[in-house]
Amino acid sequence: MLIKSVNGKSPAIPEDCYVAENATIVGDVSFGASCSVWFNAVIRGDVNYIKIGNKVNIQDGAVIHCTYQKYPTIIGNNVSIGHNAIVHGCTVQDNVLVGMGAIVMDNCIVESNSIIAAGAVVTQNTVVTSGSIWAGVPAKKVKDLNQSYFAGEIERIANNYLLYSSWFKE
């Protein structure tokens, strides 16, 4: 793994987090408890800060970045960032799934209990409303989801990544 300081700022990663050997974490990045960063993921807090909550999994090949002098990236609790997703200069609240290959752009807010579908592109300044699923290019709301879904499926995915990371910590 590459953990690197930039401009006097270093990543803060609790001991209970798992970081894959070839993941890169740079600069002003802070993690909550029980997070995992998977193979080839890049989290670059070089031009602004990145704050990541508890029980967040950042899957293989994902890129988390921010916008110079404008937008930090803030990720809430219990969030899954899918394989090869890009999350850039935005806020992702609690209990969110960002699907594989999705892109969430600058100054977006993804409210709690939402899903960004695989391959979706959430364009700049979009507000994804709580309890909805967004899909397409550009992403649009496709439907509301039953709130019990989030207590089940989103929690299941986040918990699975806790299990998976335990296999690599041994």
N, C-alpha and C positions, 0 to 999 in steps of 0.2 A: 504494500500500500504506500502511496505517497501522501504524507501529511506535511503540508508546507506552510510556513509563515509568509505573509506578504505585508509590506508597509507596517511592520511591527505588530500585526494581528495574526493570531494563531487559532486553529480550530480547537474547540472544546468538546471532547467526546467522552462521555461517561464510560467507565470500565465495563458496564454490562451491555454495551453496544457491540455489534459485530461489524467489522469492516473487512471486506475481501482484500486479498493480497494485491490485486491490481486496480483497486479503486483509488481515486484521487480526490483529496479534500484539501482545499486551499483557502487561507485567509480567515476572514471574519465569519466563521461558521460555528453555530452552537447547536448541540443536540440535547434533547431530553433523554429520559431513560428508555431502555429496551428497544433501541432502533437497530436497523440493519441496512448496510450499504453493500450492494452486490457487485459482482464482477464487471469491470470496465465502466462503472458509474463515475461521473465527474460532478463534484459539488464545488463551485468556484465562487468564493466570497471575496474576490479581489477588488471589485469596483463599488461594492456596497455590502451590506450584511445579509446573512441568511440565518434564519432562526427556525429550527426544526423541533417540533413537540415530541411527546412520548409515543412510543410504539408506532414509529413510522418506518416503513420499508421502502427503500429506493432500489429498485430492481436493476438487473443487468443492463448496462448501456445507457441508463437514464442520465440526463444532464440537467443540473439545477444551477441557475445563474441569476444574476440581478442586473439592474441598469444603473450605470454610472450617474451619480448625483441626482437620481430621480426615484427609482423604485427598488427597495429591498425585496427579498423573497421571504415570505413567512408561511410556514407549513404547520398546521395544527396537530392535534393528537389523533392517533388511530387512522393514519392516512397511508394508502398504498399508491406508490408511483410506479406504474407498469414499465415493463421492459422497453427501452429505447424512447421513452417519453421525454419531453423537454418542458421544464417548468421555469419560466423566466420573468423576473421582476413582478411578481404577483402575490396574492394572498390566497392560500388554500386553507379553509377552516377545517374543523374536526369531522371525522368519519366520512372521508371522501376517497373514492377510487378514481385515479387518473389512469385510464386504460393504456394498453400497449401502443406505442407510437403516437400517442396524443401529444399535442402542443398547446400549452397555456401561455399566452403572451403577456406583455407588459400591462400593468395597471388593471389586470383582471381580478375579480373577487369570485372565488368559488365557495359559495356558502356551504355550511355543514350539511351532511346527509345528502350528498349529491354524487353523481357519477358522470365522468367525462368518458365517452365511449372510445374504444380503440380507434386510432387514426383520426380522431376529431381535431380540428384546429379552432381553438377558442381565441378569437381575434382581440386585439388591444382594446382595453376599457370595457370589456363585457362583464356583466354581473350574472353569474350562474345562480339561479335561485335555489334555496334549500328544498330538498326532497325531489329533485328533478334529475332527469338524465338528458344530457346534451350530446349530439352526434352530428357528423358531417363536416364539410369544408365549404364555407365557414360553419362552425358549430351553431346549431339551433336547438332549442328545447324540443324534445320529441315526446316526452310524457312525464307525468308525475309518478312517483314511486310510493308505495305503501311504506310508512315509517318503520313497520316491523321488519322490512327488508334490511334496513341498516343495522338493526340490533342483531340480525342473523348473518347475512352474507358479508357485509363489510367487516364486521368483527371477526368472522371466520377467516377471512383472508389475512387480516393483520395477525391473528393468533397463529396461523399456519407459518407465517414468516418468522415468528418467535421460535417455533419448533425447528424450522429449517436451519436457522442460524445456530441453534444449540448443537446441531450435528457438526458444525465447523469449528466450534469453540473447544472441542475436546482435544 
